[in-house]
Structure formats: C-alpha cells, structure tokens
Amino acid sequence: MKSITLRAPSTIANLGPGFDIFSLALERPYIELHMQLNETKSITIKTDGCREDIPEDPKENCAGLAIIELLKKANTNTGVLIEPRETISVGAGLGSSGACASASVYGLNKLLGLNLSNNQMIDIARHGEIASGSVAHADNVAGAMLGGFVIVKSYQPIDVVRIDTPEIPIVIGVLKKTQRTTRSLIPPTMDLDLVKGQLALCALVVHAIMRGDIEELGQAINRDLISEPIRSRSIPGYGDIKRKLLDGGAYGCNVSGGGLSIFAICDKGRTHDIAEIMQKAFVHENIKSETIITQSSNEGIREIDVK
C-alpha cells in the first residue's frame, strides 16, 4: 500500500457548553485528503488548486504537525506527500484543522501498518491543532476521527467516548475569524455557581442525545457560560441574530467551536426557513457569510481509495 485518499467530516466542537470535551460530526462540509508514501524522507504538502489559504510548511500546517508527531513516535523518517483535495473553510470554527490532522494520522497509520488504537491516533492528531489555536485540544480530532457525538472524558491519558446520534438538523452561518484564536481571551477560572450551571447544561446535552430529543438538545446547547460570552463579542449583532433565529423557530443556537460561525438546531421541516432568517440577519449586520444546511453524521473518517 503506497497511497490512500480519505474523507473526514467537519465538526462542531464544544457543542454549546462542552468546552474542549464535546464534538459533533457533520454530514457536510468535509475534507478529502490524499496521502502518498515516497523515498524523499520529508513531508511535502501540496495545495495546488486548493481554495483555502493553507500553509505548505509542515511545521505550520495542522496535518504536517500531526505527521511530525506520528513519525517521531513511530521512529521513522519515511517520506510522505499530503494533498488536500476538498476543504472546509479555515478559521470558521468547523474543525478544518482537526479533520486534516485526524485524516493524516489515520492515513499514515494505515499506510505504515502501525495498528494504533483510536485513542492513540487521537492523542497524536491533536498536536495538529497547535497550528491553528496553539493548544492541542482533542474534541475536533476525536469527532472527525470517529463520527457521531464524542466526549473527551480524559486528557491524561486521552480517552474518548463515542455515542451514535439521532438525525440532528443543523443550519450554519459560516464566518471566518479575523484573528488566529480567541482562546486566550477566555478566563482560566469560573465562579462555583457558574460551574454548576455549566455542568447541568453538559448533562442535559448528553441526556438529549441519548433520548434522541432534538428540541431538548437545542435548549441545552443554547447556553454556554465559558466560550459563548467571549467569542460572540467578535460577531456583530450576535444577540439580535440569535434572537431572530429563536423567534423563527430554532430550538437553540450558539457559536460553533472556536468561532465565528453560528449554528442552529431546528426541526427538519424548518431548515430552509431558518437558513433564510440567518442569511437576512447577516445581511442586516453587513456580515459576509455562507449558509449551509446539514445534519449530524455517525460516520467518521472514510477511505475513498487505497492503492
């Protein structure tokens, strides 16, 4: 086996209140990544024709950093070519870096026959997140790797729980960050009353997914006391946009991952109405955006072609 082409899903990390521990895989958008072994003993990233501005220096690229970590652990210096063929909007909070990092680790594990476990691959792939956010968080890579709803239950060591999800209709207003990351703006400590409130919301998210109750899930993701108050400040008119979506029938909405995209959960029959409300709200705020109608996916990384 010398080459492999993979598809990895976008993800909504945090999923409302689950800061750095929750992730939900989406049916679309997704990335496609082609990988090929060679004799160069170096990592080459080829972005010709890629619509996103992706660094080709492996030390500045999420897939490159993940592969550097994997080759170090495997104690090998094999050459590898990485070629993104389908991409997710970079810097939009949809897990583009996590998808690329997880796909690259999955692919190289397969090509080299390393037989790493899912937790081992996730632990390695999360190093790719340093390229986009300076922190090796595991929620996006775990969601992209495994699909479904993911809970990172431990970081020392990495241990992940995956749960099949019901069909969750989601509308996303895709916005890109104007800065690399907003993580440094989030306070490192919380008042105990806020902690209890956040824990209750996290429990409600899990309860709703286990029951398959989309309306309850919308209510659970609608509040977040850690990330949303900080990241929403960078979205013009966020409060008004959220109010219009809720008034229009969305069960809940929040900032997607590290921002700045906004996602809304709603009944399947109202996705187009919610998308229209979202588009008009962004136009009203003079925000350039793309609206995507999608849903949750229980499929993680998929092999498209192996040679």
HUJO-V457881 format. One record per residue. SS is DSSP state (~ for helix, > for strand, _ for the rest). PSI is psi in radians with two decimals (none if undefined). Layout:
SS & PSI
SS & PSI
This chain:
_ & 2.12
_ & -0.38
> & 2.75
> & 2.49
> & 2.28
> & 2.69
> & 2.30
> & 2.44
> & 2.73
> & 2.88
> & 2.66
> & 1.84
> & 2.78
_ & -0.74
_ & 1.05
_ & -1.88
_ & -0.10
_ & 1.06
_ & 2.03
_ & 0.11
_ & -0.39
> & 2.60
> & 2.50
> & 2.18
> & 2.54
> & 2.65
> & -0.67
> & 2.68
> & 3.07
> & 2.91
> & 2.64
> & 2.29
> & 2.22
> & 2.34
> & 2.49
> & 2.28
> & 2.59
> & -3.05
_ & 0.23
_ & -0.32
_ & 0.51
_ & 2.88
> & 2.12
> & 2.25
> & 2.09
> & 2.06
_ & 0.32
_ & 2.25
_ & 0.00
_ & 2.27
_ & -0.24
_ & 2.65
_ & 1.68
_ & 2.24
_ & 2.45
_ & -0.18
_ & 2.07
~ & -0.53
~ & -0.15
~ & 0.11
_ & 2.40
~ & -0.77
~ & -0.70
~ & -0.80
~ & -0.69
~ & -0.70
~ & -0.66
~ & -0.78
~ & -0.72
~ & -0.78
~ & -0.61
~ & -0.79
~ & -0.58
~ & -0.12
_ & 0.89
_ & 2.73
_ & 0.63
_ & 2.59
> & 2.52
> & 2.37
> & 2.30
> & 2.26
> & 1.80
> & 2.26
> & -0.44
> & 2.31
_ & 2.82
_ & 2.55
_ & 2.20
_ & 2.43
_ & 0.46
_ & -0.01
_ & 0.46
_ & 0.27
_ & 0.51
~ & -0.77
~ & -0.69
~ & -0.69
~ & -0.77
~ & -0.74
~ & -0.78
~ & -0.72
~ & -0.70
~ & -0.70
~ & -0.77
~ & -0.82
~ & -0.79
~ & -0.60
~ & -0.70
~ & -0.80
~ & -0.63
~ & -0.09
_ & 0.73
_ & -0.36
_ & 0.72
_ & 2.60
_ & 2.91
~ & -0.79
~ & -0.67
~ & -0.75
~ & -0.71
~ & -0.73
~ & -0.66
~ & -0.80
~ & -0.55
~ & -0.33
~ & -0.39
~ & -0.42
~ & -0.31
~ & -0.52
~ & -0.50
~ & -0.49
~ & 0.06
_ & -0.01
_ & 2.37
_ & 1.10
_ & 2.73
_ & -0.10
~ & -0.85
~ & -0.82
~ & -0.64
~ & -0.77
~ & -0.74
~ & -0.69
~ & -0.78
~ & -0.40
_ & 3.08
_ & -2.73
> & 2.24
> & 2.41
> & 2.12
> & 1.77
> & -0.22
> & 2.46
> & -0.32
_ & 1.48
_ & 3.01
> & 2.23
> & 2.16
> & 2.44
> & 2.31
> & 2.38
> & 2.28
_ & 2.47
_ & 2.70
_ & 3.08
_ & 2.00
_ & 1.84
> & 2.33
> & 2.39
> & 2.29
> & 2.27
> & 1.88
> & 2.03
_ & 2.61
_ & 2.54
_ & 2.57
_ & -0.13
_ & 2.82
_ & -0.79
_ & 2.61
_ & 0.09
~ & -0.66
~ & -0.29
~ & -0.23
_ & 2.20
_ & 2.48
_ & -0.22
_ & 2.80
_ & 2.64
_ & 2.53
~ & -0.68
~ & -0.65
~ & -0.66
~ & -0.79
~ & -0.71
~ & -0.73
~ & -0.73
~ & -0.70
~ & -0.73
~ & -0.71
~ & -0.76
~ & -0.67
~ & -0.63
~ & -0.87
~ & -0.76
~ & -0.77
~ & -0.73
~ & -0.73
~ & -0.60
~ & -0.29
_ & 0.51
_ & 1.74
~ & -0.65
~ & -0.75
~ & -0.66
~ & -0.74
~ & -0.75
~ & -0.63
~ & -0.67
~ & -0.10
_ & -0.30
_ & 2.50
_ & 2.21
_ & -0.02
_ & -1.10
_ & -0.79
~ & -0.77
~ & -0.50
~ & -0.92
~ & -0.49
~ & -0.34
~ & -0.43
~ & -0.03
_ & 1.91
_ & 2.25
_ & 0.44
~ & -0.80
~ & -0.75
~ & -0.69
~ & -0.79
~ & -0.75
~ & -0.73
~ & -0.68
~ & -0.75
~ & -0.73
~ & -0.50
_ & -0.03
_ & -0.02
_ & 2.46
_ & -0.48
> & 2.74
> & 2.82
> & 3.13
> & 2.37
_ & 2.10
_ & -2.27
_ & 0.11
_ & 2.94
_ & 0.17
_ & 2.69
> & 2.33
> & 2.59
> & 2.41
> & 2.35
_ & 3.06
_ & 2.54
~ & -0.59
~ & -0.11
~ & 0.14
~ & -0.73
~ & -0.63
~ & -0.77
~ & -0.68
~ & -0.71
~ & -0.75
~ & -0.74
~ & -0.80
~ & -0.80
~ & -0.63
~ & -0.69
~ & -0.71
~ & -0.72
~ & -0.59
_ & 0.11
_ & 0.70
_ & 2.22
_ & 2.17
_ & 2.96
> & 2.39
> & 2.27
> & 2.26
> & 2.14
> & -2.90
> & 2.97
> & 2.74
_ & 2.38
_ & 0.10
_ & 2.23
_ & -2.36
_ & 2.35
> & 2.39
> & 2.11
> & -0.70
> & 2.36
> & 2.30
_ & none
